[in-house]
Amino acid sequence: MRSFIFILGIIFFFGCSEKGKTRYDLVISNINLINIENGSVNNKTICIQDGQIVKINTPDSLVNFSSKHHIDGTDKFLLPGFWDNHIHLRGGDSLIKENRDLLPLFIANGITTVRDAGGDLTNEILQWRKEIEKNMLIGPTIYTSGPKLDGDQATWAGSLVVESKQDVTKALDSLEKIPSDFVKIYDSQISRENYLEILKQSKARGMISSGHMPFTIELNEAVTSGIGAIEHLYYILKGCSSEEKEITRAIINKELGFWNSMDQLIASYNATNAQQTFQLLKNNNTYVVPTLHIGNVLSYLDEVDHTNDPYLKIIGKGIIKTYQGRIKRGLNASPEARESRKELNTFFKNLAKSLNDANVKLLAGSDSGAYNSYTYSGISLHQELEALVDVGLTPIEALRTSSFNGSRYLKKDKEVGTIKINKISDLVILNSNPLENIRNTRDIYRVIKGDQIYDPKEIAKQYDCLECFTNNN
């Protein structure tokens, strides 16, 4: 009887000790929180409940609490989960599984959100999104454009063909039914008139847009018509030329082509025109996606041997096979063409720095996916951040091009993109300070996605390629 009373007393004591305590799903204590907006670093304790940040306190101010999970953040650094703002999930039915298998790679690399910039696996992506939301599949939040919009005989499979104003209306109706998160326009076959019509109708519907730009259009026309983001720097270069009108006319008259206009665009780059273009982009809140890393890779295919890249061990053989098109074109190009490509790549590095200096909003995007040779899902976002720092951005400026700018571009900044109370707890914990060395973004301790906690080393085990997840790759 005495034993029974003693046990009841123990239960009562601990029950009372827990009573009145606030319970959280996760507490990250004593961590260096990096303010992505201004680069300040403050020691904080973060409380998470139901996938949301509910408290941000100084470490000594949080008392009388308990938690299901606890992470000691001592000497570690906290950032919003990274965003890769330009990837591709594509390749048709034969590559469905290989694309799906890429998704955990993003989480292992601290990437909690991706922007899929058009492909032919829309139905599959929508299914993967549901599985990720239900924690049935490890992967990032996927914002997708669905199929790209282009003209007849479009370059990319799955594109929606627009050959008239009515086609544009039908295509946008289709995208809204998906629903797509933004409109992606490609430039291989689309006419000047239909391109501008897409922007006009998208703007009227309140749809976010992004894309390439046919050279039959002047950059200011695309920007003032409402394009939300310019993918790649070719089109920015065109807007900085003192001869843009003449080159545009020559393109329309088929006297000049896209690639053979590059040398003339570089030669006619004008500082005054460039500053006017930068101001135009800034005034219209138009984002620019430099994709510097893939430019570095493709420009030096003839000099860099990728055969021992660790990631080739885990990327599907079908996706690797799609790399061959770009590789062959790069290796078979004339010496003059190879040199021109490298000169253009160098020019783009300087252009990216100039855009940032002018306070044009940049988006870090890797362009990873099938057909984009040796640009690997996950790790290539870190390489893009490093490329931005290499051209002159500070680490905090480069970091802002990921989750902070990405969330603002897609108008999700009330939910994610910064570490604030009531925002979704998409977070990455680093072992070392990325403000001191941008390569430290690779030094990941844990990834928090909503109510899930991921250890990158555990994800790495399923790929049997630990060297793929070391800081040196």
GUGU-437335 format. One record per atom (N, C-alpha, C): y, z, x. Coordinates in pm, whole numbers, plus 50000, padded with zeros to 5 digits. Layout:
BEGIN
YZX ...
# end
This chain:
BEGIN
498795000050083 500005000050000 501265000050087 501215008850194 502355009250284 502584995850352 501474989150390 501574975950455 502214965950362 501814966850235 502374957550136 503884959750122 504304972150116 505724975350102 506494970850226 505844972450344 506494968350469 506744953350469 505734945550426 505864930950421 506964926850324 507024933650209 508084930750113 509454933450173 509524944050252 510784947450316 511224936650415 510264931450491 510564920750587 511104908450514 510404904750407 510814892950329 512214895150272 512454907350219 513764910450162 514864909750268 514534915250388 515524915450496 515944901350535 514944892750560 515264879150602 515884871050489 515454874050366 516054867250252 517534870650242 517854883450263 519254887650258 520044881850374 519354880950492 520064875750609 520404861050590 519574853550514 519864839450488 520834837750373 520874847850285 521734846950168 523204846650211 523934837550156 525334836450190 525604826850305 524544822850373 524724813250480 524824799150423 525704791050483 525774776950446 524714769450524 523924761650452 522834754350519 523194739550528 522954733950645 523234719750670 521944712650711 521934699650691 520784691850736 520764690950889 521944689350947 522044687751093 523344693951142 523254701351249 524434706451319 524374701651463 525424694751506 525574690551646 526624699651707 526194708751791 527114719051839 527664716051978 528904720452000 529504720752134 529494706952202 529864696652128 529814683052183 531224677652207 531344668852304 532614662352334 532804650552239 533644652652140 533904642252039 535014633052091 534694620252104 535684610352149 536394604652027 537684606552020 538484600751913 538664585851943 538014577451865 537994563151892 539374556851875 540254563451801 541574557851777 542524559751895 542434571151961 543404573652070 542774577352203 541444578652206 540764581452332 540754595952373 541274604852291 541244619152325 539814624352312 539514634852386 538184640952384 538344655852354 537654660452249 537754674452208 536374680152181 536194692652224 534904699352204 534804703952059 533764699251989 533624702051846 532174705151810 532014710851693 530704712251629 530754704551498 529774695951478 529754686851362 528624691051268 528944692451141 527944695851039 527714683950947 526464680950924 526074669150845 525184673450730 525484668250613 524694671050493 524534658450412 523294655050375 523024643350292 523634630550351 523564629250483 524024616950548 525524615550558 526244626650538 527704626350551 528184637750640 529304635150706 529944645550786 530714654750691 530384667550692 531024676850597 531914687050667 531704689350796 532584698450870 532734693751014 533934695351066 534204693251208 534994705451254 534354713851333 534954726651371 535014728151523 535844737351568 535734741651706 534444749551718 533784749251833 532454755451846 532414770151808 533484777751833 533454792151807 533864795951665 534244786051584 534744789351450 533674788451342 532524782751376 531474781051276 530514792851285 530494800851181 529624812551178 528874812851045 527824820951044 527074823250921 526564810250858 525814802650938 525234790150889 523804788950939 523064779950875 521744776150924 521614761150908 520644755350976 520484740850968 519024736950982 518694726050918 517334720650928 517094715351068 518084708651124 517994703251260 519234707551338 519054709751465 520164713451552 520094705451681 521224699951724 521304693051853 522364700051936 521974704652053 522924710652146 523664699452218 524944698352190 525724687352246 526414690652377 526054701552438 526714705652563 526664694552668 527814691152721 527954680852825 527604666852776 527534665052643 527264651852587 528494646752512 528444634052472 529614627552414 529234620652283 530114621952184 529854616852050 530824605752014 530264594751963 531034583251917 530504578751782 531314571251706 530744564351590 529634555051637 528594553351557 527544543751592 528144530151621 527604523351720 528154510351759 527924499851650 528804490151646 528654478251561 528544465951650 527574457451621 527544444051681 528054434651573 529244429351595 529954421851492 529654406951488 528604402651558 528204388551548 526784387251601 525814387151508 524424384551544 523894373851449 522674369351477 522024359751388 520574363851365 520194364751239 518804366351198 518414353251133 517604345151203 517364331451157 516134325551225 515794313551184 514694306351247 513604301751153 513784304151023 512814299250926 511604308250909 510684303750823 509534311850785 508694316450903 508544308151004 507674311451116 508224322851202 509514325851187 510114336251270 510534348651190 510064349751067 510434361250983 510014374251050 508754375351090 508274387751150 508994390651282 509224380351362 509874382551491 511304387551474 511994382651372 513334387651344 513284402051294 512334404951209 512194418651158 511904428451272 511094423951368 510744432451480 511934435451573 513014427651560 514204430051641 515004442151592 514874445451465 515774455151404 515774468951471 514604474451508 514644487451576 515364487051711 515444475251773 516134474051902 517604477751889 518194474651775 519604478151755 519774493451753 518924500151678 519004514751671 518754520951808 517774515951881 517484521152015 518674519752108 519544510052079 520744507752160 521984513952097 521794522852000 522924530051942 523714521951840 523194510351802 523914501451710 523454504551568 524324510551491 523954514651355 524344504251250 525134494251291 525574483851196 525664470451269 525254459851200 525404446251253 526014437351146 526674426851195 527204416551104 526444403651132 525594399851038 524794387751050 525654375751010 525954367151108 526924356351086 526264343251044 525334344050953 524804331950890 523474327350943 522584323950852 521264319150890 520484314450769 519164314250785 518304308850679 517254318950634 517544332050652 516604342450612 517254352350516 518114347450429 518874356250342 517994365150256 516984359650193 516124367650106 515424378750184 514984375250304 514314385150388 515294396150430 516494392350465 517504402150506 517804411950393 517904406750273 518164415550158 517014425450138 515784420950163 514634429850153 514654440250265 514984435950386 515064445250499 516124455850475 517234451750414 518294461450384 517764472550294 517004468750193 516444478650102 515494488050175 514674482350263 513704490450337 514414500050432 515484495450495 516254504050586 516914515250507 517484512150393 518144522250310 517164533050264 515894529050242 514874538550197 514114544850313 514554542150436 513914547450558 512474542850572 512194530950518 510874524950535 510834516050659 511994513050713 512114504250828 513244509450916 513004510151046 514054514151139 514944502151166 516204503651137 517124492551160 518544496351123 519494487951160 520904490651131 521284486650990 522414491350943 523014485550824 523324470950854 522944461950765 523154447550788 524164442350686 525304437950735 526244430450653 526014415750683 525814407850580 525434393850603 526314384150526 526514372550585 527244361950516 526314354050426 524974355750446 524054346550380 524134333150450 523884322150381 523954308950445 525374305150485 525474297250591 526774292050632 527204280850539 528494277950539 529024266350466 529374255550567 528924243250539 529174232050630 529104219150549 529294208050617 529224195150550 527804189650546 527674177250502 526364170750491 525734169250629 524394170750634 523644170150760 524134180850858 524264192750806 524744204050885 523794207051000 524344212751106 523554216051224 522504226551195 522854236651117 521964248151099 521214247650967 519924250150976 519064250550857 519554261350762 519454258350633 519834268150532 521294267850493 522094259550559 523524258950527 523744253250388 524794257950322 525184252350194 526144240750219 525814229150165 526604216950189 527764216450091 528974214550146 530154212750061 530804199450095 530844190649995 531414177350013 532564174649917 532904184749836 533974183049739 534494196749698 535604196549624 536174209049573 535164216149482 534444208149402 533454213949312 532304220449390 531914214149501 530874219849586 531304233349642 532574234349680 533094246949733 532964257849628 533354254649505 533284264449397 531844269049376 530914259549371 529504262949351 528964271349466 529354267749588 528864275049705 529354289449704 530614291449671 531144305049667 530544312949551 530264306149440 529554312649329 528204317949378 527504309649456 526194313549508 526294325449602 527304325349687 527464336449781 527784349349708 528584348449602 528924360449527 527704366149455 526774357549416 525574362249347 524614369449442 524674366449572 523704372449666 523714387749661 524774395449675 526114391049714 526254391149866 526984381349919 527254381250062 528424390550091 528514394850216 529564404150255 530794397050309 530634384450345 531744376250390 531304361750390 532254352850392 531974338450392 532024333550536 530944326950580 530914321550718 530964306250711 531964300550778 532144286050778 531774280550915 531014269750915 530654263151041 531404249851048 531434243951168 532324232551189 531634219651232 530324218651215 529654206751270 529934194151188 530004195651055 530164183850969 531244185450863 531824197150852 532724199550740 534044192050759 534574187050649 535834179650655 537014189350657 538104183950701 539354191650704 539694196950564 539634188150465 540024191550328 539124202550271 537814201350291 536904211150234 536984224550306 537264224150435 537444236650510 538614244650452 539734237950434 540904244750380 540684249050235 539914241250162 539594244850024 538744257550018 537794258950112 536994271150119 537874283250140 538804282050233 539694293350261 540574296550141 541064286250076 541924288249959 541164295549849 539954290649817 539204296849708 538674310649746 538294312349871 537814325449916 538904335849903 540094332149945 541234341249937 541534344849792 541474334949703 541754337349561 540724346849499 539494346449549 538444355149497 538424368849567 539224370449670 539204382949745 538004384049837 537444372549878 536284372449967 536754371950113 536144380150196 536454380150339 535824367650401 536544361450495 536024349250556 536034350350708 535184342150770 535204340750915 534594327250948 534784322851071 534124310351105 534624303551230 533954292551258 534434282751353 535564275251283 536124265451352 537204257751290 537094243251337 536974233751245 536934219751288 538234216251360 538114208151463 539294204551540 540204194651467 539844191051346 540734183151261 541794192051197 541724205151225 542644214951168 543424221551281 544674224351259 545434232251354 545194247051325 545204254951429 544884269051413 545804275951313 547084272851316 548014279451224 547664276451078 547084264751052 546674261350914 545554270550868 544574272850956 543454281650921 543934295950899 544804300550989 545274314350982 546114316650857 547064307850832 547924309650714 547184307050584 546034300250592 545214298150471 544324310150443 544284319650537 543614332250506 542314335150577 541954327550682 540704330850750 540794344850808 539734352650788 539764366650829 539444368850975 538554360651030 538164362251170 537824348551228 538244346551352 537924334351426 536774337651520 535654330551502 534494332651589 534624323751713 534614329951831 534694323251961 536134319051994 536364315552118 537714313552168 538164298952178 537284289452148 537674275352153 538894272652064 538874278751949 539874275851846 541204282651878 541114294251943 542324300951989 542974292652100 542144287652190 542654279052298 543414267252240 542874261252137 543534249552076 544914253352022 545024265251963 546294269551909 547324273052014 546874274552139 547794277952249 548254265552325 547804253852282 548154241552352 549494236052303 550284231252397 551544224652360 551294210952300 550044206352309 549684193052257 548704194152140 548704205552071 547724207351963 547854196651855 549054193251816 549244183251710 548674169751754 548964165751877 548494152751926 546964152651939 546404163551988 544944164252002 544274164351865 544864171651771 544314171851634 544314157751575 545414150551594 545504136851542 544444127851606 544244129551737 543244121451807 541834124551758 541574137151727 540274141051672 540074134751534 541104135351450 541024129551316 540764114551325 541384107951421 541224093451438 539984089751518 539174100151552 537934098151629 538194091951766 539334094551821 539674089851955 539294100252061 538964112252014 538644123352102 537624132152033 536764138652111 535754147552056 536014161952096 535204170852038 535374185252062 535304188552210 534184185152275 533984189352414 534894182152511 535134169152487 535974162252585 537464164652564 537784173452470 539184177552456 539494190352534 538464196952585 538654210152647 539554209552771 539304199852857 540114198952978 541584196952944 541854188752842 543234186252801 543864198752740 543044206452667 543564218852608 543924229052715 543084230052816 543384239352925 544634234852999 544704221953027 545854216653102 547164218253025 547074218052893 548294218952812 548524232952756 547764242752805 547994256752764 549434260352798 550114266152702 551544269052719 551804283552681 552434290952771 552634305252750 553444308152624 554444299852597 555264301952477 554444299452351 553704288252351 552824285452237 551794296552218 551264301352330 550244311852322 550804324452258 551984328752299 552574340752242 552884338952093 553294327052055 553534324251912 552224325051834 551164319751895 549844320251830 549354334551819 549514342451925 549094356451921 549854364051812 551134361451801 551934368151699 551494364051560 551144351251543 550644346251416 549364353551376 548454354751471 547184361751445 547434376351407 548324382651481 548644396651455 549304398351319 550264389951287 550984391051160 550074389051040 549054380751057 548154377750946 546884386150948 546844395951040 545694404951051 544394397151069 544474386751150 543304378351178 542584383651301 541304386251286 540494391451397 539954379851481 539644382851606 539074372951697 537824378751761 536754370751764 535474375051822 535264367151952 535524373152068 535494365452194 534114360652239 533044368352208 531684365252253 531664361252401 532164369952486 532254367052630 530894367252699 530024376652659 528754377952731 527904365352719 527764360052599 526954347952585 527604336352660 528924336352667 529604326152747 529234327152893 529164339552945 528734341553083 527304336753105 526434339853010 525024336153024 524864320853023 525434314352923 525224299952908 525934291953016 527024297153069 527764289753171 527054289753306 526134299153325 525484300353455 523964299053447 523484291653348 522054289353336 521484282253458 522324274353525 521864266953642 521824275453768 522384287453762 522454296053882 521674308953868 521484313953746 520854326953725 519424324953675 518484331353741 517074330753702 516774342353606 516454338853483 516194349053380 514704351653358 513854345453438 512414346153408 511854360353416 512524369253488 512054382953498 512874392753415 513644387753321 514374396653231 513394405653156 513554418853162 512614427853093 512474424752944 513584420752880 513534418652735 512634407052694 512314398152787 511404387252753 510004392552720 509744405052756 508444411052724 508364415352578 509504417252515 509464422652379 510054413252275 510774402952318 511264392952222 510094383952185 509984380352058 508874372052012 508814358552081 507614353652099 507434340752168 508084329252092 508104330351960 508734319851880 510234319351904 510864331051912 512304331451940 512574326452080 511754330652177 511934325952315 511844310752322 510954305052244 510814290452243 512094283752197 512834290152105 514084284152058 515164283952166 514984291652272 515954291752381 515994278552456 514914270952448 514754259252536 515824248552514 516334247052392 517334236752366 518574238552451 519144250452449 520344253152529 520034252652678 518864257752714 518494257852857 518424243552911 517754234752838 517624220852883 518974213852889 519804216252788 521134209852791 521944214852909 521824227752938 522574233253050 522094227953184 520794227253201 520244222853329 520344207853349 520364200353238 520434185753248 521854180453251 522824189253236 524224184853238 524594179953377 525564171053382 526034165953511 526724177053589 526794175953722 527504185953801 528944188053753 529594177453711 530964178453662 531024186553533 530054183953444 530024191253317 529734206053339 528854209053434 528544223053464 529784230153516 530504223653605 531684229753663 532774231653557 532914221953467 533904223153359 533574234853268 532274236653241 531844247853156 532224261253221 532024262253349 532354274753419 533864277053421 534624266553441 536084267853440 536564272253303 535974266553198 536324270453062 535994285053038 534824289453086 534404303353069 535384312853138 535834309153257 536824317353329 538144317853252 538524306553196 539764305953119 539664315052997 538504315152932 538314323552814 538434338452848 537994342352967 538134356353007 539614360253012 540414351653071 541854354453077 542484354352938 541984345552853 542514344552717 542204357152637 540994362552655 540624374852585 541544386352625 541834387252753 542744397652803 544134395752742 544604383452736 545934380752680 545994384352533 544944381352459 544894384952318 544994400152300 544244407352379 544284421952369 545654427352407 546244421752511 547564426252553 548614424152443 548374413852361 549304410752252 548954418452124 547974427552135 547554435952021 546914428151907 546314416651940 545474409651843 544164417451832 543674419251712 542464427251692 541224419151733 540434424851824 539214418551872 537994425351812 536934417651795 535654422751748 534594420151854 533884430651893 532784429051988 531574423451914 531154411651956 529974405351896 529164398452003 527854399751996 526994394452103 526544380152080 526474375851952 525894362751917 524404362351948 523764374051951 522334374551982 521504369051866 520324364251901 519404359051800 518734346351846 517874341051762 517164328651794 518144317651829 517764309251923 518504297551973 519594301052074 519934313752087 520984317552181 520344323752305 520104315352402 519234318352515 519644330852592 518664339652612 518794351452696 519894361052650 520254360152525 521224369552468 520434378352372 520034390052420 519014398052354 519604408152255 518884409852147 519324419052041 519434433252095 520534439652067 520734453552108 521484454752238 520824451952349 521434453852480 522634444752501 522654433152436 523744423552460 525074428752405 525054437952310 526314443952264 526934452152377 526114459652449 526614467252564 527154457852671 526474446752690 526944436952788 528254430552745 528454429152615 529734424052565 530854434052589 530594446652565 531604456952593 531964457052742 530944455652825 531184455352970 531984442953010 531694431652944 532434419352973 533914421052936 534174428052827 535564430352786 536294439152888 535614449252938 536224457753040 536424449853170 535474441353203 535574433253325 536814424353325 537264419953206 538444411253202 539734419153194 539644432553184 540864440353191 541124450253079 540264450552975 540434460752872 540034474252928 540664484752880 540214498152916 538954501252836 538144510952882 536954514352804 537234517852658 538314525352632 538584529052492 539004516652412 539714507352474 540074494952404 538824486952371 537894486252466 536644479052441 535844485752330 535764499052334 535004506352232 535584504152092 536894502952082 537514500651952 537124487251892 536724477651974 536354464451921 534994464651851 534294475751859 532964476651800 533034482451659 532814495551644 532764501451510 534134502751444 535134506151521 536454508551463 537024495751402 537114485151482 537644472551428 536674465951332 535374467251360 534384461051271 534464466451130 534614479551118 534684485650984 535974481750913 537034480250987 538304476250925 538254461650879 537644453050961 537564438950923 536794437250792 535684444350777 534874443150655 535304452850546 536444459650569 537004468850469 536014480050433 535344484950534 534424496150518 534924508650590 536184508350633 536714519150717 536914532250642 536874532150510 536944544850436 535604552150440 534554544650477 533194550350478 532694553150619 533024544450713 532474545350848 533534541050950 533144541151077 534014535851182 534744546351262 534924558151205 535514569551276 534724582051237 534894592551317 534194605051291 535144614351218 535024614351086 535894622551003 535094628350887 535614639050830 534944645550717 534814635750600 533654636050536 533284627750421 532864613650459 532894610250587 532404597050627 530904597550654 530274585950643 528834584850669 528544588750812 527474596150831 527144601150965 526344590951044 526964579651073 526414569851166 527044572751301 526254578351393 526784583851517 525874580551633 526434580751753 525634579451874 526044590351971 525044596952028 525264607552126 524904602152264 525844602652356 525664597552492 525524609152590 524734606852693 524574616952798 525754617252894 526504606452900 527604605552996 528804598852932 529944600252995 531234596652935 531524581652947 531604574352836 531884559952843 533324556852880 534204566852869 535604564652906 535764564153058 534794569853129 534814569253275 534144556653327 533104552353256 532374540153294 531774534353168 532174522253133 531714516353006 530194514553002 529554513553118 528094512453120 527414524953065 528154535753053 527564547852998 527254546652849 527724536052785 527314533952644 525804531652635 525194527952745 523744525752746 522964538852760 523644549352805 522994562052836 522904570552710 521994566652622 521944572152486 520944583652477 521414594652420 520544606252399 519904605852260 520734604652158 520224603852020 521114594351939 520524588751835 521254580351741 521084586651603 522184589051536 522164594651400 522544583451304 521674580751210 521994570651108 521824577050972 522954580950912 522874587850784 522164601150799 521004602350736 520234614750745 519054613750840 519034603250922 517934601351017 518404603751160 517524609651240 517804612151381 516784604151463 517274595851555 516384587451634 516524590551783 515384591351848 515314592451993 514974578552048 515894572152123 515634558652173 514334557552252 513954568252322 512714567752400 511494566352311 511554572552192 510434571252098 510354557152043 511514550952015 511494537051968 510984527952079 511374530952203 510964522652317 509444522052331 508774532852294 507314533352310 506604522452231 507154518952115 506484509052032 506574495052092 507504493152187 507644480152251 506924479252385 506424490752435 505704491052561 506524484552673 507814488052677 508694482352779 509794492452809 509414503252877 510394513852904 511544508952990 511264498953078 512334493953163 513404486553082 513084482552960 514064475852875 515154485652828 514844498552836 515744508552781 516314517852887 516264513653011 516894521353117 518354516953130 519154525053195 520564522053208 520854510053297 519874505353370 520104494453463 519954480653401 519464480053276 519204466953215 520284463053115 
# end
